[in-house]
Amino acid sequence: MKGFFLAVVSALVGAVYSLPTERATEPFLTQIDEDTWLIGNDLWNMTQQRTFGVKLMYKGKDCVGEAVGHYVSYSMNKPFPKKQGD
């Protein structure tokens, strides 16, 4: 799980630094409580709970809003679950 978490952090930090925009301050990782972390910099940040990121902000604006659901798995040998009636 830590490997997946670090991979996500690395990808997000790399994506932000590759954008042709203003430079951000140094990245940070702050533990809020036993199950919650805040990662990012002054341009973006994400609240990460034990399993999933729960809020993604960019320049102070929520990037997700009311959107719901995305299936993520590190076990590629299992198919996506099907909805009833499919």
Residue frames relative to the residue before (quaternion, step in Angstrom):
aa qw qx qy qz dx dy dz
M 1.0000 0.0000 0.0000 0.0000 0.00 0.00 0.00
K 0.6458 0.5162 -0.3322 0.4540 3.60 0.94 -0.81
G 0.6187 0.5507 -0.3413 0.4444 3.58 1.07 -0.73
F 0.6494 0.5056 -0.3056 0.4788 3.56 0.99 -0.87
F 0.6416 0.5322 -0.3110 0.4565 3.57 0.94 -0.92
L 0.6848 0.4770 -0.2854 0.4713 3.59 0.88 -0.93
A 0.6219 0.5382 -0.3405 0.4557 3.59 1.07 -0.71
V 0.6483 0.5064 -0.3141 0.4739 3.59 0.99 -0.84
V 0.6504 0.5110 -0.3159 0.4648 3.57 0.92 -0.90
S 0.6633 0.5093 -0.3070 0.4543 3.59 0.88 -0.92
A 0.6597 0.5076 -0.3097 0.4596 3.58 0.94 -0.87
L 0.6732 0.4931 -0.3022 0.4607 3.59 0.90 -0.87
V 0.6581 0.4943 -0.3123 0.4744 3.58 0.92 -0.86
G 0.6517 0.5142 -0.3131 0.4614 3.59 0.96 -0.82
A 0.6529 0.5140 -0.3136 0.4595 3.57 0.98 -0.82
V 0.6616 0.5039 -0.3118 0.4596 3.58 0.92 -0.85
Y 0.7021 0.4666 -0.2816 0.4584 3.59 0.87 -0.89
S 0.6609 0.5022 -0.3265 0.4522 3.62 1.14 -0.39
L 0.5291 0.6295 -0.4136 0.3909 3.60 1.23 -0.20
P 0.4185 -0.7134 0.5011 0.2545 3.60 -0.99 0.80
T 0.4283 0.6767 -0.4790 0.3594 3.57 0.70 1.09
E 0.7646 -0.3313 0.2642 0.4856 3.53 -1.28 -0.26
R 0.5101 -0.6490 0.4723 0.3092 3.55 -1.13 0.65
A 0.3594 -0.7313 0.5456 0.1958 3.53 -1.06 0.83
T 0.5630 -0.5526 0.4728 0.3926 3.52 -1.29 0.23
E 0.7228 -0.4126 0.3092 0.4602 3.55 -1.28 0.05
P 0.5203 -0.6348 0.4638 0.3334 3.61 -1.05 0.70
F 0.1584 -0.7846 0.5926 0.0901 3.53 -1.25 0.48
L 0.1161 -0.7317 0.6655 0.0910 3.53 -1.33 0.37
T 0.0185 0.8126 -0.5778 0.0743 3.57 -0.47 1.24
Q 0.2927 -0.7404 0.5771 0.1819 3.56 -0.80 1.00
I 0.2952 -0.7711 0.5466 0.1394 3.56 -0.73 1.17
D 0.7551 -0.1445 0.1119 0.6296 3.56 0.98 -0.93
E 0.7956 -0.3258 0.1996 0.4701 3.58 -1.24 -0.19
D 0.7997 0.2878 -0.1211 0.5128 3.60 1.08 -0.72
T 0.7322 0.4175 -0.2137 0.4938 3.63 1.20 -0.04
W 0.0440 -0.7791 0.6253 -0.0113 3.55 -1.00 0.97
L 0.2132 -0.7252 0.6365 0.1534 3.53 -1.24 0.49
I 0.0187 -0.8029 0.5951 -0.0312 3.57 -0.69 1.12
G 0.4516 0.6950 -0.4928 0.2649 3.57 -1.14 0.53
N 0.3450 -0.6718 0.5867 0.2924 3.53 -1.18 -0.81
D 0.7523 -0.3962 0.2428 0.4670 3.62 -1.14 -0.30
L 0.6480 0.5004 -0.3318 0.4686 3.64 1.22 -0.17
W 0.8059 0.0276 0.0257 0.5909 3.58 0.93 -0.88
N 0.0540 0.7717 -0.6333 -0.0201 3.52 -1.32 0.34
M 0.1609 -0.7726 0.6088 0.0806 3.52 -1.21 0.55
T 0.2986 -0.7094 0.6098 0.1890 3.53 -1.04 0.84
Q 0.1057 -0.7992 0.5917 -0.0007 3.57 -0.66 1.18
Q 0.1635 -0.7622 0.6160 0.1135 3.55 -0.80 0.99
R 0.8188 -0.2853 0.1473 0.4760 3.58 -1.27 -0.03
T 0.8215 0.2185 -0.0968 0.5177 3.62 0.88 -0.87
F 0.8346 0.1392 -0.0160 0.5327 3.60 0.86 -0.93
G 0.5027 -0.5678 0.5411 0.3635 3.50 -1.34 0.31
V 0.2004 -0.8264 0.5196 0.0839 3.59 -0.82 0.92
K 0.7894 0.0726 -0.0644 0.6061 3.61 1.21 -0.23
L 0.0744 -0.7823 0.6183 0.0158 3.56 -0.93 0.95
M 0.0638 -0.8059 0.5883 -0.0171 3.56 -0.66 1.16
Y 0.0410 -0.7694 0.6370 0.0240 3.59 -1.13 0.75
K 0.8314 -0.0844 -0.0133 0.5490 3.56 -0.63 1.19
G 0.7372 -0.4545 0.2182 0.4499 3.56 0.96 0.96
K 0.6640 0.4731 -0.3139 0.4866 3.61 1.23 0.08
D 0.5021 -0.6536 0.4864 0.2900 3.55 -1.06 0.86
C 0.2877 -0.7914 0.5199 0.1435 3.61 -0.67 1.09
V 0.7133 0.4523 -0.2516 0.4726 3.60 1.17 -0.36
G 0.1594 -0.8215 0.5303 0.1358 3.59 0.96 -0.79
E 0.7984 -0.2769 0.2262 0.4845 3.55 -0.90 -0.96
A 0.3537 0.7421 -0.5010 0.2704 3.62 1.23 0.18
V 0.1356 -0.7998 0.5816 0.0609 3.56 -1.10 0.70
G 0.8904 0.2314 -0.1292 0.3701 3.47 -1.39 0.50
H 0.2526 0.6872 -0.6638 0.1527 3.44 -1.16 0.90
Y 0.3062 -0.7663 0.5385 0.1707 3.57 -0.69 1.04
V 0.0025 -0.7924 0.6081 -0.0483 3.56 -0.76 1.08
S 0.0877 0.7935 -0.5975 0.0756 3.56 -0.92 0.89
Y 0.3204 -0.7232 0.5747 0.2098 3.53 -1.08 0.71
S 0.6140 0.5073 -0.3443 0.4971 3.58 1.31 -0.07
M 0.1861 -0.8431 0.4980 0.0810 3.58 -0.05 1.29
N 0.6041 0.5890 -0.3653 0.3932 3.62 1.19 -0.17
K 0.6503 0.4673 -0.3272 0.5016 3.61 1.25 0.06
P 0.4224 -0.7104 0.4957 0.2669 3.62 -0.86 0.90
F 0.6235 -0.5040 0.4293 0.4158 3.55 -1.32 0.30
P 0.5058 -0.6371 0.4729 0.3387 3.61 -1.03 0.65
K 0.3454 -0.7351 0.5472 0.2022 3.56 -1.07 0.75
K 0.4655 -0.6497 0.5226 0.2967 3.54 -1.17 0.67
Q 0.6309 -0.5085 0.4256 0.4028 3.55 -1.30 0.40
G 0.7868 0.3162 -0.2374 0.4739 3.57 -0.95 0.85
D 0.5643 0.5911 -0.3984 0.4164 3.65 1.22 -0.11
